[in-house]
Amino acid sequence: MADALLDVDGLDVVYDIRDATGRAVRRLHALSDISLVLERGEAIGVVGESGSGKSTLARTIVGLVTPTKGHIRIDGKELPNRRGSAARHGIQMIFQDHTATLNPFQTVGRILDEVIALWRPGMAKQQRRQQAVSLLGKVGLDAEALERHPHAFSGGQRQRISIARALATEPRLLICDEPTSALDVSIQAQILDLFADLKREGYALLFISHNLAVVNRIAERIIVMQGGRIVEQGDTSATIRTPSHPYTRKLVASAPRLSDRGTLLASVQARSDNPEEQEKTR
Ligand SMILES: Nc1ncnc2c1ncn2[C@@H]1O[C@H](COP(=O)(O)OP(=O)(O)OP(=O)(O)O)[C@@H](O)[C@H]1O
């Protein structure tokens, strides 16, 4: 598809399951024949129960898992399955566990500066600092954050910092693997607002969540996965309103208050005035 940003075509992933000695004892088909197309600036939500293959899909796209079959193309060109290759092609991943991306021994300024310097080798120090301040502003943090270490921030703010770090590589696509699941419900709403803002700015999102309400808030299209396969995909609201696959029907039926769409997030929003988060953010 010529105009697609990301084109995943017939992707299979098989894991070797090993015993304690490291010997492969069986194979697990984690992804089977996954195909999806994501347009520029579009947000697609990926839902499915635990073990359905959502993280494997994300990790395969960014080169952390090697597929046994299929193609991943960015701008119509094959994306090499290597660590770092996705970043060079404008794809960044945002994890649930931001501790993985934030070095606790470095200040936020240092964390951001390392990435900016890598991406813009010729940029002068003062300009890099300005760039870091601008990235912090984009995620709702002020320049003061530069001098502090990650542990000085709340969970929601640390997730903001890891988003700023991802944005430092000037990506076009953010692959978000349960980026709000580890946060309090009130903070979740604020981080979701941030993703909605980023989407309005033109970033494409592949947004993985087990929470249908979250996907409904962020993504115009939805992909439903079960047992490593896509069982349904389409417009998010239409799919939630009239799911056609029995598994999607089950997911919708078991989602709390989803029958009254919007209510869940409206209630989350009403509680999003978390003083701790607000105080530290500004
Ligand atoms: N490195 C691995 N080695 C072997 N099996 C794995 C590995 N990673 C995942 N799996 C298995 O692959 C299947 C898909 O896992 P995956 O983590 O992709 O699902 P998921 O939908 O993201 O689940 P969750 O929501 O719990 O993160 C599961 O059966 C899981 O146990």
The ligand as an ORCA input file, in Angstrom:
! r2SCAN-3c Opt
* xyz 0 1
  N      10.173    -14.561     25.045
  C       9.196    -15.476     25.033
  N       9.485    -16.793     24.993
  C       8.509    -17.721     24.960
  N       7.190    -17.432     24.968
  C       6.838    -16.128     25.021
  C       7.822    -15.096     25.061
  N       7.165    -13.884     25.103
  C       5.849    -14.179     25.096
  N       5.646    -15.512     25.053
  C       4.348    -16.203     24.966
  O       3.729    -15.760     23.772
  C       2.325    -15.574     23.959
  C       1.958    -14.141     23.619
  O       2.536    -13.303     24.641
  P       2.439    -11.709     24.592
  O       3.211    -11.197     25.746
  O       2.788    -11.245     23.249
  O       0.874    -11.484     24.818
  P       0.107    -10.183     25.329
  O      -1.211    -10.185     24.652
  O       0.968     -8.996     25.183
  O      -0.078    -10.512     26.876
  P      -0.053     -9.495     28.125
  O      -1.248     -8.610     27.966
  O      -0.132    -10.416     29.300
  O       1.263     -8.765     28.025
  C       2.041    -15.969     25.392
  O       1.629    -17.322     25.398
  C       3.380    -15.801     26.084
  O       3.498    -16.673     27.187
*
